[in-house]
Amino acid sequence: MKIIILGAGQVGSNLAEHLVREGSDLTVVDLEAEKLAALQERFDLRTVRGQASHPSILRLAGADDADMLVAVTLNDETNMLACKLAGTLFNIPTKIARIRSQDYMRHPELFAPEHFNVDHVISPEQEVTDYLRRLIDYPEALQVVDFAGGRIRLVAVKAHGGFMVGHALKHLREHMHLMFREHPQARTGIDARVAAIYRHDRAIVPQGDTIIQEGDEVFFLAATEHIRAVMKEMRRSDQGVRRVMIAGGGNIGSRLAKNLERDYQVKLIERGKKHAEALSHELEHTLVLCGNGTDEDLLLEENVEDIDVFCALTNDDEDNIMASLLAKRLGARKVIALINRSTYVDLLQGGEIDIALSPAQATIGPLLTHIRRGHMAVVHSLRRGAAEALEAVVHGDAQSSKLIGRRIGEIKLPEGVSIGAILRRDEVIIVHHDTHIEAEDHLILFVPNKRMIPKVEKLFQVGLGFF
């Protein structure tokens, strides 16, 4: 696939890294020669220096025969205009635009073919806000991602003190009437499926006799209403979240406060006096403080020791790291830091900082959804890009499809790949060996190694005889 990426910032660079490793023919456009040179040093791709919304630059980047344009510059107007030109002048089939402004997002008609001609809109700030909200709603989780319009969730937890620690997976149903592959005849009660286990950063394919050990990172799938019950099996339940403190009142910090303030007690720290005043009028139930999240006296004065979740969400990685470490040392129960540099994320995750979140990693999933071959409804990047979880739609019939009409146990999946759940019309099905796949089923798959993605995509290809 021939893809043009406009913008070599964090999102564009991260996407380029993913796509180059998958063999895409890639060209990156940016105004800054240094960013382009850094990308060329690391990856096999073309670069073009210039204004992303100029027709001459788009043509130089290969727009005449490109399959997709992904506009992820920091300027919404540039992204929208580039998509318009890509469709009008070059007839590029798929056009994706990054949009940061909530003003634009409130008017989706702007992106219609007769206007800016944007096929898919992504909002990194909204993606990160939604991601943070789920982590606050499930404070014991390391990662929470949605499928089937929010009806199915994949959750990662670190096993600690729960019933299942020291027990084999096949005993889970015996304890709380859950169904697993060893008990396909059961059809009642709460249902869940362990999709993967990571032990000392090594993936373990879950089997019935697999014993969960203390400290294992366990990924499980369940209907959203059953998530909390399953989490209690994996780890000792912590007290619920009531108080949240946010350092940084930018796009993400202010969105998160607005999202949380009706359900939690929220305090927001913003350094700029004028912006803090504006936020105090905009936010109805949030206490807005003018100050710095790294100010120890301010944190103590605002009783940080009673805070359940502290989120450092400024634009400065170092400030976020220091604020999180300070809040943790002063007694905050859980700390989350927004970190742009991926090397920092790998160093910090799971230490004194409970969760180090990369905005680029949170955004990559929606982009990959439109790039993957086959009908992908949802793609989530997991474990800092090493693994993926997919919601893929099955098309065809028993003759043209490798999946339709077959039992899960009959399907030869790539090594480590598992099918955990199915959305069939309005029904959520946690799969077992004898579960049959039907046409138009939405399959939820866990792929522990991205190198397996091409093999997974081939499973969903429809034979020519179907058409």
Secondary structure, 3 states (H helix, E strand, C coil): CEEEEECCCHHHHHHHHHHHHCCCEEEEEECCHHHHHHHHHHCCCEEEECCCCCHHHHHHCCHHHCCEEEECCCCHHHHHHHHHHHHHCCCCCEEEEECCCHHHHCCHHHHCCCCCCCCEEECHHHHHHHHHHHHHHCCCEEEEEEEHHHCEEEEEEECEECCCECCEHHHHHHHHCCCCCCCCCCCCCCCEEEEEEEECCEEECCCCCCEECCCCEEEEEEEHHHHHHHHHHHECCCCCCCEEEEECCCHHHHHHHHHHCCCCEEEEEECCHHHHHHHHHHCCCEEEEECCCCCHHHHHHCCHHHCCEEEECCCCHHHHHHHHHHHHHCCCCEEEEECCCHHHHHHHECCCECEEECHHHHHHHHHHHHHCCCCEEEEEEEHHHCEEEEEEECCCCCCCCCCCCCEHHHCCCCCCCEEEEEEECCEEEECCCCCECCCCCEEEEEECCHHHHHHHHHHCCCCHHHC
